Amino acid sequence: MILGPGLITGASDDDPSGIATYSQAGAQFGLSTLWTALFTFPLMAAIQGMCARIGIVTAEGLTVTLKKYYSKPLLYTMLLFSFPAITLNIGADIQGMGAVAHMLYPQISVSVYCIAITAILLFVIIKYPYKKIAGILKWLCLSLLLYVMVPFMVKQDWTQVALNTFIPTIKMNKEFLSIVVGILGTTISPYLFFWQATMEAEDIQHGKKRNVIIDKVALGEMKIDVNIGMLLSNFVMFFIILTAGSVLFPAGIRQIDTVDQAAKALAPLAGKLTYLIFATGVLGTGLLAIPVLAGSQSYMLAETFGWNAGLDKKFSQAKPFYISIIISLLVGLSLDFFGVSPIKALLYTAISYGLTAPVLIAVIMHIANNKKIMGEHTNTVLSNVLGVITFLLMSVAAVGLIYFLL
């Protein structure tokens, strides 16, 4: 009953694009990046916790708060960078799901699968109200647990696993630092900030917290939800890196560009069952993540221009909101037909996320410490410390990303 927006947000972070990044980390460097899952958990939990608290206290999305209290150029700049990144992310995820479905049943082409997946998602988003969608998304989170099974199906040196988890390995070369930057950009993504705040506000509007005064109980439940969601996200990330690091890396497979490549590489090395579990997990996470991506983008647009919005509303009640969801999915789908590869889409997404994340984290921290907005529910010292660390890391990551590209 307590779990909701935090769980869905955390689980949606492990989308097909993220799985490809984590698989590449394990394939290229073995177990050396396992420690990043432990490291990013408190940072994610701190930032998403701030966004959730902003949503509960203001009963409004992050975009509305930015619009009310900050300059319009800042808001429009965030939208300018966020929209292309989210659309490209959607496109990469649809292509990844289509490729994996084709791999499981090759008689149907990738393009047909991509069209079918997009159609199913649009039908569900438009047809069902928020409460039903939230329930579906919550149960889809269970698909992530498939990745926890895979490493136990092959022989592991658990001593080495423990050492690489608790003792960070840092290699001062371009390749290793690039993958660490990629992991940071994949786990701490700006669209999650907007989704978290909006969904908390939606819960209030839908009556889940309508009779609850914003007190320690309400905020305590939110913390449990967010912490469990972020823990699940990093837990699954850990096991995906472990799978690739213990199966692909020892076999000399060093390059994984797409999620279907990771699944294919597992088949001859770890058995067909492992391959099937990994591939099925991709489909489940895609169905979970794409509505979150499209929904966050449409809420941002609706809140900016004052449209009637809400996944609880019928299509006729919020036409611009739903039309923007349809457009984002169709544009994402069209990338496959225009020859935009998932690799290029992810590269451009990483650039956009990398440039906007530090600015948004700074703004979120400013809001969370602003008594005019948050009243007595401003940040604790621990939240501020973790927020500053996250801001500095993401700033360094953004500089590093630009440096590596140049």
Secondary structure, DSSP 4 states (H G I P E B T S, - for coil): ---SHHHHHHHHTS-HHHHHHHHHHHHHHTTTTTHHHHHHHHHHHHHHHHHHHHHHHHSS-HHHHHHHHS-HHHHHHHHHHHHHHHHHHHHHHHHHHHHHHHHHSTTS-HHHHHHHHHHHHHHHHHHS-HHHHHHHHHHHGGGGGHHHHGGGGS---HHHHHHHHHS-----SHHHHHHHHHHHHHHS-HHHHHHHHHHHHHHHHTTSSTT--SSHHHHHHHHHHHHHHHHHHHHHHHHHHHHIIIIITTTT-----SHHHHHHHHHHHH-HHHHHHHHHHHHHHHHHHHHHHHHHHHHHHHHHHT----TTS-GGGSHHHHHHHHHHHHHHHHHHHTT--HHHHHHHHHHHHHHHHHHHHHHHHHHHT-HHHHTT-PPPHHHHHHHHHHHHHHHHHHHHHHHHH-
